[in-house]
């Protein structure tokens, strides 16, 4: 089996990522999850990559503390370089045995430094601080530090919660400021929408004339979103397509290289390695590249490096070849390949969608007749891309005892522009992972466990679509 293009450590899982670019290489620190019971402490591990497809695992970078230390769990944070060239690592310290006044485990901002290029870290427990009055002491995490040159100061953003207000809407991105990265002063919130439980893994960056704020919505949605402004002080506006991906891609933070901006997150695994299993915390690392549109909004898709790593053509036969017209004015039609595809491949399909078409898209790991498959479905009338599968879960013996009242895989829905004309749908399928990208603007990631193999197909329902191009490529590792 070919090496995966998505990183997961042996015997563990990738939690929140803390990306850092150094000399053209991405240093990807991450929370290492092992899912043991009782749970051990959480450390920062490190993996590096130059090409976003090959990863070198360096193991533990920042070791978690002992059972009596404040940082038995070393949770998410950020890294900056000070004026002396010292790397300063800010992280969340938490110990389930160390409870705050509200009975929840305290979350604390802690710091470590490196003078040898991030090879080793020295912790500074004397610089630890927690939430001030007015904030819950058990939600004071994910410190993100950036330099505000215009204000001449460092700013720290934190995922926090007000101590009063409706329980589901106390979330706030709190803020501290510093002149020396050592002494921090609490100041007014960075963003306070009073809308979510909290906003995890905050991240802020400038790109051209725009500032962007990224956060992971800790609510019933579990979605990474972004906002736009002309300054780091806001006001922050909501783009029409404000999410980075769907439910499965979470806790994404960003790094820049050569004027390009990459979003590093994890695709959640599912309990029991089954399509019907609930989502789990942590999973497999995934990278999306953001592309800045003329109006400042962001589109998300595969990095060119990832696409170019699939170079061997996989022959695919569909009906009478290309172009493949699919006409079903008041019905459904599909064309399925003669060939079974490998477990790892890249696909690019160009679909010319006629006006008033209800649905079209691709079938993955399909049966020969197209009846059983995973489905990446474009719905122009609803302006969305969804992920679906058949068969659905069966809950009884009768025909109606299937999850037919569920219109698609819940939480795997992305709004998108599907105006009549050509649209390009790209896919990377790798074992139990699937990432779909529409027009290099909209990404949708998920897990695919129950159907391990099958064919590829194209379909149309209630309308007309023409498949004008289909490319399937695989990797051949040396």
C-alpha positions in Angstrom: 0.0 0.0 0.0 1.3 3.4 -0.9 2.3 5.9 1.8 -0.6 8.1 2.9 -0.5 11.8 2.0 -2.2 12.5 5.3 -0.1 12.3 8.4 -1.0 10.2 11.5 1.6 9.0 14.0 2.0 5.3 14.6 -0.1 4.3 17.6 -1.7 7.7 18.1 -3.8 10.5 16.6 -3.3 14.1 15.7 -5.0 16.7 17.8 -4.8 20.5 17.5 -2.0 21.7 15.3 0.4 24.6 16.0 2.1 25.3 12.6 5.3 27.3 12.4 7.2 28.1 9.2 11.0 28.0 9.5 13.5 28.4 6.6 10.9 27.1 4.0 10.0 24.1 6.1 6.8 23.7 8.1 7.3 22.6 11.7 3.9 21.2 12.7 3.5 20.8 16.4 0.4 18.9 17.5 -1.3 17.5 20.5 -0.5 13.8 20.6 -3.6 11.7 21.4 -3.3 8.0 22.3 -6.9 7.3 23.6 -5.7 5.2 26.6 -7.7 4.7 29.8 -6.7 6.1 32.2 -5.7 9.0 30.0 -2.0 9.9 30.1 -0.9 13.5 30.0 -0.9 15.3 26.6 2.4 16.5 25.1 3.3 18.5 22.0 4.7 16.3 19.3 6.4 17.5 16.2 6.3 16.6 12.5 8.0 18.5 9.8 7.4 18.7 6.0 8.8 20.7 3.1 6.4 19.5 0.4 3.1 18.9 2.3 3.0 15.3 1.2 6.0 13.7 3.0 6.3 14.1 6.8 9.1 13.4 9.2 7.9 12.5 12.7 10.2 13.8 15.5 8.1 12.5 18.4 7.7 14.5 21.6 8.8 18.1 21.4 7.3 19.7 24.6 6.9 17.1 27.3 3.8 17.3 29.5 4.3 17.6 33.2 3.9 15.1 36.0 0.6 14.1 37.7 1.2 16.9 40.2 2.3 19.6 37.7 0.0 22.3 36.4 0.7 21.2 32.8 -0.1 17.5 33.2 -1.8 18.2 29.9 0.1 20.6 27.6 -2.6 21.9 25.4 -2.8 24.2 22.3 -0.9 27.5 22.0 1.5 29.3 19.6 5.1 30.1 19.0 6.8 33.5 18.2 10.3 34.7 17.9 11.3 37.7 20.1 13.7 40.5 19.2 16.7 38.5 20.5 15.9 35.5 18.3 14.6 33.4 21.1 11.6 31.1 20.3 8.8 31.6 22.8 6.2 28.9 23.1 2.9 29.8 24.8 0.6 26.9 25.7 -2.3 25.8 27.9 -1.5 24.0 31.1 -4.3 21.9 32.6 -4.4 19.2 35.2 -7.7 17.5 36.0 -6.7 17.3 39.7 -6.2 21.1 39.8 -9.7 22.5 40.2 -10.8 26.1 40.1 -13.4 27.8 42.2 -16.2 26.7 39.9 -15.1 23.0 40.3 -13.7 22.7 36.7 -10.0 22.0 36.1 -8.1 25.2 35.8 -6.7 26.2 32.4 -3.6 28.4 32.6 -1.4 30.2 30.1 2.2 28.8 30.4 5.4 29.6 28.6 8.6 27.8 27.4 11.6 29.1 25.5 14.1 27.7 23.1 17.6 29.1 22.3 18.6 26.2 20.1 16.2 26.6 17.2 13.3 24.7 18.8 15.3 21.6 19.4 14.8 21.8 23.2 12.4 23.8 25.4 12.8 25.2 28.9 9.6 25.8 30.8 9.1 28.9 32.9 6.4 28.1 35.4 6.9 31.5 37.1 5.3 33.2 34.1 2.0 31.2 34.4 -1.3 33.1 34.7 -5.0 32.3 34.6 -8.3 34.0 33.8 -9.1 37.3 35.5 -12.3 38.1 37.2 -15.3 38.0 35.0 -14.1 34.9 33.1 -14.5 31.2 33.8 -11.3 29.8 35.2 -11.8 26.5 33.4 -11.9 28.1 29.9 -8.7 30.1 29.4 -6.9 28.3 26.6 -5.2 28.2 23.2 -3.1 31.4 23.5 -2.3 32.8 20.1 0.3 35.5 20.1 1.0 37.9 17.3 2.9 41.2 16.8 0.8 44.3 16.2 3.4 46.6 14.6 1.0 49.5 14.3 0.4 49.5 18.1 4.0 48.6 18.9 2.9 45.6 21.1 2.3 41.9 21.3 -1.2 40.7 21.5 -2.4 37.4 22.9 -5.8 35.9 22.0 -7.5 33.3 24.2 -10.5 31.0 23.9 -12.5 32.0 26.9 -15.9 32.3 28.4 -17.7 35.0 30.4 -18.6 33.9 33.9 -22.2 35.2 33.5 -24.8 35.0 30.7 -26.6 32.3 28.8 -24.5 29.1 29.1 -24.3 28.4 25.4 -23.5 32.0 24.5 -20.7 33.1 26.9 -17.9 32.4 24.4 -15.4 35.3 23.8 -12.0 35.7 22.4 -10.2 37.3 25.3 -7.1 39.4 24.9 -3.9 40.3 26.8 -1.2 42.7 25.6 2.6 42.8 26.4 5.6 44.8 25.4 8.1 42.1 26.3 6.3 38.8 25.9 6.9 38.2 29.7 4.4 40.4 31.5 0.9 40.3 30.2 -2.0 42.7 30.9 -5.6 41.8 30.4 -7.5 44.2 28.2 -10.8 44.4 26.3 -12.0 41.3 24.4 -10.7 40.9 20.9 -14.1 39.6 19.7 -17.2 39.2 21.8 -20.2 38.0 19.6 -22.0 36.3 22.5 -23.0 33.5 20.2 -21.1 30.3 20.9 -20.0 28.2 23.8 -16.5 29.3 23.0 -14.1 30.0 20.0 -11.3 27.5 20.1 -7.8 27.8 18.5 -8.1 31.5 17.5 -5.7 32.7 14.8 -5.2 36.1 13.2 -3.1 37.1 10.1 -2.8 39.8 7.6 -2.9 39.2 3.8 -2.7 42.2 1.5 -5.3 44.8 2.5 -7.2 42.4 4.7 -7.0 40.9 8.2 -8.5 37.5 8.9 -9.6 35.9 12.1 -9.9 32.2 12.2 -11.6 30.2 15.0 -13.1 26.8 15.6 -16.7 27.1 16.7 -17.1 25.0 19.8 -20.9 24.5 19.7 -23.3 22.0 18.2 -21.6 22.7 14.9 -17.9 22.1 15.5 -16.8 24.1 12.5 -13.7 26.1 11.7 -14.7 29.6 10.4 -13.1 32.9 9.5 -14.0 36.6 9.6 -12.6 39.6 7.6 -11.7 43.1 8.6 -9.5 46.0 7.4 -7.6 46.1 10.7 -6.9 43.8 13.6 -9.3 45.8 15.7 -12.3 45.1 13.4 -15.1 45.4 12.8 -15.2 41.9 11.6 -17.5 41.0 8.7 -19.0 37.6 7.9 -18.3 36.4 4.3 -21.0 34.6 2.5 -19.1 31.3 2.7 -17.5 31.7 6.1 -16.5 28.1 6.9 -13.2 26.4 6.0 -14.6 22.9 5.7 -17.4 20.8 7.3 -17.8 19.0 10.6 -15.0 16.5 10.1 -12.2 19.1 9.7 -11.5 20.9 12.9 -9.1 23.1 15.0 -7.4 24.5 12.0 -4.6 27.0 12.4 -2.5 28.7 9.7 1.0 29.3 8.5 2.4 31.3 5.5 5.1 30.4 3.1 6.2 32.4 0.0 3.0 34.5 0.1 0.8 31.4 0.3 -1.5 30.6 3.3 -2.1 27.1 4.5 -4.7 25.8 7.0 -3.5 22.8 9.0 -6.2 20.8 10.8 -7.3 17.3 11.6 -10.0 15.1 10.0 -11.8 13.4 12.9 -12.0 9.7 13.1 -15.2 7.9 14.0 -15.8 5.5 16.8 -15.5 1.9 15.9 -14.0 2.8 12.5 -17.6 2.7 11.1 -19.6 5.2 9.0 -22.3 5.3 11.6 -19.9 5.9 14.5 -19.9 9.2 16.4 -17.1 11.7 15.6 -14.1 11.5 17.9 -11.7 14.1 19.1 -8.4 14.1 17.1 -7.7 12.2 13.9 -5.5 12.5 10.8 -3.7 15.7 9.8 -5.0 17.4 6.7 -3.8 20.6 4.9 -5.9 23.0 2.8 -4.5 25.9 0.9 -6.4 29.2 1.1 -6.7 31.3 -2.1 -7.6 35.0 -1.8 -10.4 36.0 -4.1 -10.5 39.5 -5.6 -13.0 40.7 -3.0 -10.8 39.4 -0.2 -12.9 36.3 0.6 -11.0 33.0 0.8 -11.4 29.9 -1.2 -10.1 26.5 0.1 -8.7 23.6 -1.9 -5.7 21.3 -2.3 -2.2 22.6 -2.4 -0.6 22.1 -5.8 2.1 20.0 -4.2 -0.5 17.5 -3.1 -2.2 17.3 -6.5 1.2 17.0 -8.3 2.2 14.1 -6.1 -0.3 11.9 -8.0 1.3 11.4 -11.3 0.4 8.0 -12.7 -2.8 7.9 -14.8 -5.4 5.3 -13.9 -7.4 4.3 -17.0 -11.2 4.6 -16.6 -13.9 3.6 -19.0 -17.3 5.4 -18.8 -20.0 4.4 -21.4 -18.7 5.7 -24.7 -16.0 7.9 -23.4 -15.8 11.7 -23.1 -17.7 13.8 -23.3 -20.4 11.9 -21.3 -23.8 13.4 -21.5 -26.3 12.6 -18.8 -29.9 13.4 -19.6 -32.7 12.8 -17.1 -35.3 15.6 -17.3 -37.6 13.8 -14.8 -35.5 11.0 -13.5 -32.1 9.7 -12.6 -29.2 8.4 -14.7 -25.6 7.3 -13.9 -22.5 6.0 -15.7 -20.2 3.8 -13.7 -16.6 2.8 -14.6 -15.7 -0.7 -15.6 -12.6 -0.5 -13.4 -12.3 -0.8 -9.6 -10.2 2.1 -8.4 -7.2 1.8 -6.1 -7.7 2.7 -2.4 -5.6 5.9 -2.9 -6.2 8.2 -5.9 -6.7 11.8 -7.0 -9.7 12.5 -9.3 -10.6 15.6 -11.3 -14.0 15.8 -12.9 -15.3 18.7 -15.0 -19.1 18.9 -15.0 -21.1 21.2 -17.4 -24.3 21.7 -15.5 -27.4 22.9 -17.3 -29.9 25.3 -15.8 -32.7 23.8 -13.6 -30.7 20.7 -12.8 -31.6 19.3 -9.4 -28.5 17.2 -8.7 -25.4 15.7 -10.1 -22.0 14.6 -8.9 -19.7 11.6 -8.4 -20.2 8.1 -7.0 -17.2 6.7 -5.0 -16.5 3.0 -4.3 -19.6 2.2 -6.2 -21.2 -1.1 -7.0 -21.4 -2.0 -10.7 -25.0 -0.7 -11.0 -24.3 2.4 -9.0 -26.8 1.6 -6.3 -24.3 1.3 -3.4 -21.7 3.9 -3.1 -20.5 7.0 -1.4 -21.9 10.1 -3.1 -20.5 13.6 -3.5 -23.6 15.4 -4.6 -24.0 18.9 -6.0 -27.4 20.4 -5.6 -27.7 23.6 -7.7 -31.2 24.4 -6.7 -30.2 24.4 -3.0 -26.7 25.9 -3.6 -24.9 23.2 -1.7 -22.5 20.3 -1.9 -23.2 17.3 0.4 -21.7 14.0 1.2 -24.0 11.0 1.2 -23.9 7.2 1.1 -26.1 4.2 0.3 -27.0 1.9 1.9 -28.0 4.0 5.0 -28.3 2.6 8.5 -31.1 0.0 8.8 -33.1 0.2 12.1 -35.6 -2.5 11.5 -37.1 -5.1 9.0 -39.4 -3.0 6.9 -38.6 -0.8 4.0 -39.2 2.3 6.0 -36.7 1.2 8.6 -33.8 3.0 6.9 -32.5 6.4 7.7 -34.4 7.8 4.7 -35.6 10.8 6.6 -32.0 12.0 6.7 -31.3 13.9 3.4 -27.6 13.3 3.5 -24.8 12.7 5.9 -25.7 15.1 8.7 -23.0 17.8 9.3 -21.4 17.2 5.9 -23.0 20.0 3.9 -21.3 23.0 2.3 -22.9 26.0 0.7 -21.5 26.8 -2.7 -22.1 28.6 -6.0 -23.5 26.2 -8.6 -24.6 28.5 -11.4 -25.1 26.9 -14.8 -21.9 26.2 -16.6 -18.7 24.2 -16.0 -17.6 23.3 -12.4 -14.6 21.3 -11.4 -14.8 18.7 -8.7 -11.6 17.4 -7.3 -11.2 14.5 -4.9 -8.4 12.8 -2.9 -9.3 9.4 -1.6 -6.8 7.8 0.7 -7.9 4.7 2.6 -10.6 5.8 5.0 -10.2 9.5 4.1 -12.0 11.5 1.5 -11.6 15.2 0.7 -13.7 16.9 -2.0 -13.0 20.3 -3.4 -15.3 22.3 -5.7 -13.9 24.9 -8.0 -10.9 25.4 -5.7 -13.3 27.3 -3.4 -15.2 24.8 -1.2 -13.7 21.9 0.6 -15.5 19.0 2.3 -13.7 16.3 4.2 -15.0 13.0 5.7 -14.2 9.4 6.6 -15.3 6.4 4.5 -15.0 3.2 6.4 -17.8 0.7 5.4 -17.1 0.5 1.6 -13.4 -0.3 1.3 -13.3 -0.6 -2.5 -15.3 0.0 -5.7 -15.7 1.9 -8.9 -16.2 5.6 -9.8 -19.3 7.0 -11.4 -21.0 10.1 -12.4 -24.8 10.8 -12.1 -27.5 13.4 -12.8 -31.0 13.7 -11.3 -33.8 15.8 -12.8 -31.7 17.7 -15.3 -28.8 17.6 -17.7 -25.1 17.4 -17.0 -22.1 16.6 -19.3 -18.9 15.2 -18.0 -16.4 16.9 -20.2 -13.2 15.8 -18.5 -12.3 13.0 -16.0 -8.7 12.4 -14.7 -7.8 9.7 -12.2 -4.2 9.5 -11.0 -2.4 7.5 -8.4 0.9 7.7 -6.6 3.8 5.3 -7.0 6.2 5.6 -4.1 9.8 5.0 -4.7 
